[in-house]
Amino acid sequence: MNINFICCPRAKKAFTLVELLVIISIISLLLSLPTLGTALAIGIAVSVFQTITSIQEQTLVFVPKMLGVLAALVIGFTFMLRTLMNFSIAALQMISQVSP
């Protein structure tokens, strides 16, 4: 039996497909978190406001949520773009290291 195989199964650290998919899912979660969090917070605030005032107009739900998501995209655009570009560059470099 080869002792090198037991001690260090991979001499060169190569990424498996599962590891690459986990990294992709973490990055996509980080990129979507600002907009989803903003939409959730505005949705809760509007529902509380509707419950307190008994106003049930549908545009009251839609317009603030769209404005909040747009504001979150404008504020977080540079972070999202920088993160996406850094990840894309790293992913392209890691593709050559993926082991079957």
CYANA upper distance limits for C-alpha pairs under 8 A (distance plus 0.5 A):
  2 ASN  CA      6 ILE  CA      7.50
  3 ILE  CA      7 CYS  CA      6.71
  4 ASN  CA      8 CYS  CA      6.19
  4 ASN  CA      9 PRO  CA      7.35
  5 PHE  CA      9 PRO  CA      5.01
  5 PHE  CA     10 ARG  CA      8.05
 10 ARG  CA     14 ALA  CA      8.12
 14 ALA  CA     97 GLN  CA      5.50
 14 ALA  CA     98 VAL  CA      6.21
 14 ALA  CA     99 SER  CA      6.52
 15 PHE  CA     19 GLU  CA      6.63
 15 PHE  CA     20 LEU  CA      7.08
 15 PHE  CA     94 MET  CA      7.60
 15 PHE  CA     97 GLN  CA      6.38
 15 PHE  CA     98 VAL  CA      5.24
 15 PHE  CA     99 SER  CA      6.67
 16 THR  CA     20 LEU  CA      6.88
 16 THR  CA     98 VAL  CA      5.70
 16 THR  CA     99 SER  CA      5.80
 16 THR  CA    100 PRO  CA      7.22
 17 LEU  CA     21 LEU  CA      6.67
 17 LEU  CA     98 VAL  CA      6.86
 17 LEU  CA     99 SER  CA      7.83
 17 LEU  CA    100 PRO  CA      7.92
 18 VAL  CA     22 VAL  CA      6.69
 19 GLU  CA     23 ILE  CA      6.82
 20 LEU  CA     24 ILE  CA      6.74
 20 LEU  CA     91 ALA  CA      8.40
 21 LEU  CA     25 SER  CA      6.67
 22 VAL  CA     26 ILE  CA      6.74
 23 ILE  CA     27 ILE  CA      6.72
 24 ILE  CA     28 SER  CA      6.66
 25 SER  CA     29 LEU  CA      6.60
 26 ILE  CA     30 LEU  CA      6.74
 27 ILE  CA     31 LEU  CA      6.68
 27 ILE  CA     83 THR  CA      8.33
 27 ILE  CA     84 LEU  CA      8.27
 27 ILE  CA     87 PHE  CA      8.07
 28 SER  CA     32 SER  CA      6.65
 29 LEU  CA     33 LEU  CA      6.42
 30 LEU  CA     34 PRO  CA      8.33
 31 LEU  CA     80 MET  CA      6.10
 31 LEU  CA     83 THR  CA      8.16
 31 LEU  CA     84 LEU  CA      8.30
 32 SER  CA     36 LEU  CA      6.58
 33 LEU  CA     37 GLY  CA      6.20
 34 PRO  CA     38 THR  CA      6.60
 34 PRO  CA     72 ALA  CA      6.86
 34 PRO  CA     73 LEU  CA      8.21
 34 PRO  CA     76 GLY  CA      7.64
 35 THR  CA     39 ALA  CA      6.67
 35 THR  CA     69 VAL  CA      5.92
 35 THR  CA     72 ALA  CA      6.16
 35 THR  CA     73 LEU  CA      6.94
 36 LEU  CA     40 LEU  CA      6.58
 36 LEU  CA     69 VAL  CA      8.25
 37 GLY  CA     41 ALA  CA      6.62
 38 THR  CA     42 ILE  CA      6.61
 38 THR  CA     65 LYS  CA      8.48
 38 THR  CA     68 GLY  CA      6.80
 38 THR  CA     69 VAL  CA      6.57
 38 THR  CA     72 ALA  CA      7.20
 39 ALA  CA     43 GLY  CA      6.43
 39 ALA  CA     65 LYS  CA      6.12
 39 ALA  CA     66 MET  CA      8.30
 39 ALA  CA     68 GLY  CA      7.11
 39 ALA  CA     69 VAL  CA      6.37
 40 LEU  CA     44 ILE  CA      6.69
 41 ALA  CA     45 ALA  CA      6.69
 42 ILE  CA     46 VAL  CA      6.53
 42 ILE  CA     64 PRO  CA      7.48
 42 ILE  CA     65 LYS  CA      6.24
 42 ILE  CA     68 GLY  CA      7.49
 43 GLY  CA     47 SER  CA      6.60
 43 GLY  CA     61 VAL  CA      7.50
 43 GLY  CA     65 LYS  CA      6.98
 44 ILE  CA     48 VAL  CA      6.65
 45 ALA  CA     49 PHE  CA      6.65
 46 VAL  CA     50 GLN  CA      6.53
 46 VAL  CA     60 LEU  CA      7.86
 46 VAL  CA     61 VAL  CA      6.72
 46 VAL  CA     64 PRO  CA      8.49
 47 SER  CA     51 THR  CA      6.56
 47 SER  CA     61 VAL  CA      8.19
 48 VAL  CA     52 ILE  CA      6.66
 49 PHE  CA     53 THR  CA      6.60
 50 GLN  CA     54 SER  CA      5.73
 50 GLN  CA     55 ILE  CA      5.60
 50 GLN  CA     56 GLN  CA      6.75
 51 THR  CA     55 ILE  CA      7.89
 56 GLN  CA     60 LEU  CA      8.19
 57 GLU  CA     61 VAL  CA      7.96
 58 GLN  CA     62 PHE  CA      7.09
 59 THR  CA     63 VAL  CA      6.32
 60 LEU  CA     64 PRO  CA      7.35
 61 VAL  CA     65 LYS  CA      7.08
 62 PHE  CA     66 MET  CA      6.74
 63 VAL  CA     67 LEU  CA      6.68
 64 PRO  CA     68 GLY  CA      6.48
 65 LYS  CA     69 VAL  CA      6.62
 66 MET  CA     70 LEU  CA      6.56
 67 LEU  CA     71 ALA  CA      6.60
 68 GLY  CA     72 ALA  CA      6.63
 69 VAL  CA     73 LEU  CA      6.63
 70 LEU  CA     74 VAL  CA      6.70
 71 ALA  CA     75 ILE  CA      6.59
 72 ALA  CA     76 GLY  CA      6.32
 72 ALA  CA     77 PHE  CA      8.49
 73 LEU  CA     77 PHE  CA      5.89
 76 GLY  CA     80 MET  CA      6.59
 77 PHE  CA     81 LEU  CA      6.43
 78 THR  CA     82 ARG  CA      6.45
 79 PHE  CA     83 THR  CA      6.52
 80 MET  CA     84 LEU  CA      6.51
 81 LEU  CA     85 MET  CA      6.54
 82 ARG  CA     86 ASN  CA      6.59
 83 THR  CA     87 PHE  CA      6.53
 84 LEU  CA     88 SER  CA      6.50
 85 MET  CA     89 ILE  CA      6.71
 86 ASN  CA     90 ALA  CA      6.67
 87 PHE  CA     91 ALA  CA      6.35
 88 SER  CA     92 LEU  CA      6.61
 89 ILE  CA     93 GLN  CA      6.85
 90 ALA  CA     94 MET  CA      6.60
 91 ALA  CA     95 ILE  CA      6.59
 92 LEU  CA     96 SER  CA      8.03
 93 GLN  CA     97 GLN  CA      8.12
 94 MET  CA     98 VAL  CA      7.08
